[in-house]
């Protein structure tokens, strides 16, 4: 009840301050940050404290105990209520009920207006026209890449999902910064980055290739169809390179070999994930990004297993290039199987 009251209060405040459209974007970004904070925050704290990924040690550390409130503090009331302290449970329930009742009384008169405003975001035109910019002459493929980057930047759901995947890179990045030496940390970092790159490329490729909201309009461009697909793929690979490039450079300072393996694995995993989405492309709207996995089970599993296979290959290659032949053959078999199962299209 308390969480609902606080969420409604923050949402209404954002509605009034910045409008419904920006509120949706901020809410999705905050949801990604808050959700990741519970999982990633403890790992980051453990790395900064002890240089390990053990969350249990972090929660049992003397430093955390010294910073924690006293046992009789009201901060611990929800925990004490969950453990069966009946007087505290009654107090927590009363506070939650009062907060929810107060926010309902304040928001209820205009809640219908807020709901209608939020539901009409997709169909509502822009409230105001932006100042026209000068026309820039560019090659068709360059214009198509810029168009893809612009659409990806405007997608609010993509912003939160991409931010979530980037946040998951914080623990290995901090672990690299703490150790900054060749050894276990780098060997752990290589497969994590390759796996994340494959998953991110798959999501971006679906949005760019299958999530085209105006395919008929794009098809009228006076360039061959293969140039359209190539521009979309280049836009996806460029975004992946921009995100993972700095991490690969940091690894190169510590170990050029690990950087070469990581960079190669990222390129291969991202290329294979993009190719799978290209083979199984089906026309859909960008708003269906959250349900893209149900479009093709084969593509979903092939993309996941391909990323896992190339991550395993990179992990083994960091230790021994000879031993990496076996997992690389398995990953290639997965990609080849996906190509064989993909529906055939006329050239």
C-alpha positions in Angstrom: 0.0 0.0 0.0 2.8 2.4 0.8 4.7 1.6 -2.4 1.5 2.2 -4.4 0.9 5.5 -2.7 4.4 6.7 -3.3 4.3 5.5 -7.0 1.1 7.3 -7.7 2.3 10.5 -6.0 5.5 10.5 -8.0 3.7 9.8 -11.2 1.2 12.6 -10.7 3.9 15.0 -9.8 5.8 14.1 -13.0 2.6 14.5 -15.1 2.2 18.0 -13.9 5.9 19.0 -14.1 7.1 17.5 -17.4 4.0 16.0 -19.1 2.7 12.5 -19.8 5.1 11.6 -22.6 8.3 12.4 -20.8 6.9 10.8 -17.6 6.6 7.5 -19.4 10.2 7.6 -20.5 11.5 8.6 -17.1 9.3 5.9 -15.4 10.7 3.2 -17.6 14.3 4.4 -17.1 13.8 4.6 -13.3 12.2 1.1 -13.3 15.3 -0.3 -15.0 17.6 1.5 -12.5 15.6 0.5 -9.5 15.3 -3.1 -10.6 19.0 -3.4 -11.4 20.0 -1.7 -8.1 18.7 -4.7 -6.0 20.8 -7.2 -8.0 23.7 -5.2 -9.2 24.1 -2.8 -6.2 25.0 -5.6 -3.8 27.5 -7.0 -6.3 29.1 -3.6 -6.9 29.3 -3.1 -3.1 30.9 -6.4 -2.6 33.5 -5.7 -5.3 34.4 -2.3 -3.9 34.6 -3.7 -0.4 36.4 -7.0 -0.9 37.1 -7.5 -4.6 34.7 -10.5 -4.9 31.2 -11.1 -6.1 30.0 -12.6 -2.8 26.8 -10.7 -1.8 26.6 -12.7 1.5 29.9 -11.3 2.6 28.8 -7.8 1.8 25.7 -8.1 3.9 27.6 -9.5 6.8 30.5 -7.0 6.8 31.4 -5.0 9.8 31.3 -1.8 7.7 27.7 -2.3 6.7 26.8 -3.1 10.3 28.4 0.1 11.5 26.4 2.1 8.9 23.1 0.4 9.5 20.5 2.1 11.8 20.0 0.9 15.3 17.9 -2.2 16.0 15.1 -0.1 17.5 14.9 2.2 14.5 11.6 2.5 12.5 13.6 1.6 9.4 13.5 -2.0 10.5 9.7 -2.1 11.1 8.8 -3.8 7.8 11.4 -6.5 8.6 10.2 -6.9 12.1 6.6 -7.1 10.9 7.5 -9.8 8.4 9.1 -11.8 11.2 5.9 -11.8 13.2 6.1 -8.8 15.6 2.4 -8.2 15.9 2.4 -4.6 17.3 4.9 -3.5 14.6 2.9 -5.3 12.0 -0.3 -3.4 13.0 1.7 -0.1 12.9 3.1 -0.9 9.4 -0.4 -1.8 8.1 -1.9 1.3 9.6 0.8 3.6 8.0 0.4 1.9 4.6 -3.4 2.2 4.8 -3.3 5.9 5.7 -0.8 6.7 3.0 -2.9 5.0 0.4 -6.1 6.6 1.6 -4.5 10.0 1.5 -3.2 9.7 -2.0 -6.5 8.3 -3.2 -8.4 11.3 -1.7 -6.0 13.7 -3.4 -5.7 12.1 -6.8 -9.1 10.5 -7.4 -10.8 13.7 -8.7 -8.4 13.9 -11.6 -7.4 10.3 -12.0 -9.7 9.9 -15.1 -8.0 12.8 -16.8 -4.6 11.3 -16.2 -5.6 7.9 -17.4 -7.1 9.3 -20.7 -3.9 11.3 -21.2 -1.7 8.3 -20.7 -3.7 6.1 -23.0 -3.7 8.6 -25.9 0.0 9.0 -26.0 0.5 6.7 -28.9 -2.0 8.4 -31.1 -1.5 12.0 -30.1 0.5 14.1 -32.5 3.3 16.3 -31.4 2.2 19.1 -29.3 4.3 21.7 -31.0 6.3 21.8 -34.2 10.0 22.0 -33.9 12.0 24.5 -35.9 12.9 23.2 -39.3 16.5 22.3 -39.7 18.6 22.7 -42.8 18.6 19.9 -45.3 21.8 17.9 -45.4 22.8 16.0 -48.5 24.0 12.5 -47.6 24.4 9.1 -49.3 21.4 6.9 -49.2 23.0 4.3 -46.9 24.2 7.1 -44.6 20.7 8.6 -44.5 19.2 5.1 -43.7 21.7 4.6 -40.9 20.9 8.0 -39.4 17.2 7.2 -39.7 17.6 3.9 -37.7 19.7 5.6 -35.0 17.0 8.3 -34.7 14.2 5.8 -34.4 16.1 3.8 -31.8 16.8 6.9 -29.8 13.2 7.8 -29.8 12.0 4.4 -28.5 11.2 4.8 -24.8 11.0 1.0 -24.0 14.3 0.4 -25.8 15.9 3.0 -23.7 15.1 1.2 -20.5 16.0 -2.3 -21.8 19.3 -1.1 -23.2 20.0 0.7 -20.0 19.3 -2.5 -18.1 21.8 -4.5 -20.2 24.4 -1.7 -19.8 23.9 -1.7 -16.0 24.5 -5.4 -16.0 28.0 -4.7 -17.3 28.9 -2.6 -14.2 30.0 -5.4 -12.0 32.5 -6.9 -14.5 33.7 -3.4 -15.4 34.3 -2.5 -11.8 35.9 -5.8 -11.2 38.3 -5.0 -14.1 39.0 -1.6 -12.6 39.7 -3.1 -9.2 42.0 -5.8 -10.3 43.4 -4.4 -13.5 45.6 -7.4 -13.9 45.7 -10.5 -16.0 44.1 -13.5 -14.4 40.7 -14.6 -13.1 39.0 -11.2 -13.5 39.8 -10.9 -17.2 38.8 -14.5 -17.8 35.5 -13.8 -16.1 35.0 -10.6 -18.0 35.4 -12.0 -21.5 32.3 -14.3 -21.7 30.1 -11.7 -19.8 30.8 -9.0 -22.4 30.4 -11.4 -25.4 27.1 -12.7 -24.0 25.8 -9.2 -23.3 26.8 -8.0 -26.8 24.9 -10.9 -28.5 21.7 -10.3 -26.5 21.8 -6.5 -27.1 22.5 -6.9 -30.8 19.6 -9.3 -31.1 17.2 -6.8 -29.5 18.4 -3.9 -31.6 18.3 -6.0 -34.8 14.7 -7.1 -34.1 13.7 -3.4 -33.7 15.6 -2.3 -36.8 14.7 -5.2 -39.2 11.4 -6.6 -38.0 10.0 -3.6 -36.1 9.8 -1.3 -39.1 6.6 0.7 -38.7 6.6 2.0 -42.3 8.0 -0.8 -44.4 6.1 0.3 -47.6 7.5 3.8 -47.3 11.0 2.6 -46.8 10.7 0.1 -49.7 10.0 3.1 -52.1 13.6 4.4 -51.5 15.4 4.4 -54.9 18.1 1.9 -53.8 18.3 -1.9 -53.8 16.7 -3.8 -51.0 20.0 -5.3 -49.9 21.2 -1.7 -49.2 18.3 -1.2 -46.9 19.1 -4.3 -44.9 22.8 -3.5 -44.9 22.2 0.0 -43.5 20.0 -1.5 -40.7 22.7 -4.0 -39.8 25.4 -1.4 -39.9 23.4 0.8 -37.6 23.0 -2.1 -35.1 26.7 -3.0 -35.2 27.7 0.6 -34.8 25.6 0.9 -31.6 27.1 -2.3 -30.1 30.6 -1.1 -31.0 30.0 2.3 -29.3 28.8 0.6 -26.1 31.4 -2.2 -25.8 34.3 -0.4 -27.5 35.5 1.5 -24.4 35.4 -1.7 -22.3 37.5 -3.5 -24.9 40.0 -0.6 -24.9 40.3 -0.9 -21.1 40.9 -4.6 -21.4 43.6 -3.9 -24.0 45.6 -1.9 -21.5 45.6 -4.8 -19.1 46.0 -7.6 -21.6 46.0 -7.2 -25.4 45.3 -10.9 -25.9 42.1 -10.8 -23.8 41.1 -7.6 -25.6 41.5 -9.3 -29.0 39.5 -12.3 -27.9 36.8 -10.1 -26.4 36.6 -7.9 -29.4 36.4 -10.8 -31.8 33.8 -12.5 -29.7 31.6 -9.4 -29.5 31.7 -8.9 -33.3 30.9 -12.6 -34.0 28.2 -12.9 -31.4 26.6 -9.6 -32.5 26.8 -10.6 -36.2 25.2 -14.0 -35.6 22.4 -12.6 -33.4 21.7 -10.0 -36.1 21.8 -12.6 -38.8 19.3 -14.8 -37.0 16.9 -11.9 -36.6 17.4 -11.2 -40.3 16.6 -14.8 -41.3 13.5 -15.0 -39.1 12.3 -11.4 -39.8 8.5 -10.9 -39.6 6.7 -7.6 -39.9 5.7 -6.2 -36.5 5.4 -2.9 -34.7 8.0 -1.5 -32.5 5.5 -1.4 -29.7 5.6 -5.2 -29.6 9.3 -5.2 -28.6 8.4 -6.7 -25.2 6.6 -9.6 -26.9 9.2 -10.2 -29.7 10.2 -13.6 -28.2 6.8 -15.1 -29.0 7.1 -14.3 -32.7 9.5 -17.2 -33.4 10.5 -19.7 -30.7 13.2 -21.1 -33.0 14.8 -17.6 -33.4 14.5 -16.9 -29.7 16.3 -20.1 -28.7 18.8 -19.9 -31.6 19.8 -16.3 -30.6 20.2 -17.3 -26.9 22.2 -20.5 -27.6 24.3 -18.7 -30.2 25.2 -16.0 -27.7 26.0 -18.6 -25.0 28.1 -20.6 -27.5 30.2 -17.7 -28.5 30.6 -16.6 -24.9 31.9 -20.1 -24.1 34.2 -20.0 -27.1 35.6 -16.6 -26.0 36.1 -17.9 -22.4 38.0 -20.9 -23.6 40.0 -19.0 -26.2 41.2 -16.6 -23.5 42.9 -19.6 -21.9 43.8 -21.8 -24.9 43.0 -21.0 -28.6 43.3 -24.7 -29.5 40.7 -25.8 -27.0 38.3 -23.1 -28.3 37.9 -25.0 -31.5 35.3 -27.4 -30.0 32.9 -24.8 -28.6 33.3 -22.6 -31.7 32.1 -25.6 -33.9 29.1 -26.0 -31.6 28.2 -22.3 -31.9 28.6 -22.5 -35.7 26.4 -25.6 -35.7 23.7 -23.6 -33.8 23.9 -20.8 -36.3 23.8 -23.1 -39.3 20.8 -25.0 -37.8 19.0 -21.7 -37.4 19.8 -20.9 -41.1 18.4 -24.2 -42.2 15.2 -23.8 -40.2 14.6 -20.2 -41.3 11.8 -19.6 -43.8 13.0 -19.2 -47.3 12.2 -15.9 -49.1 12.3 -15.1 -52.7 15.4 -13.2 -53.8 
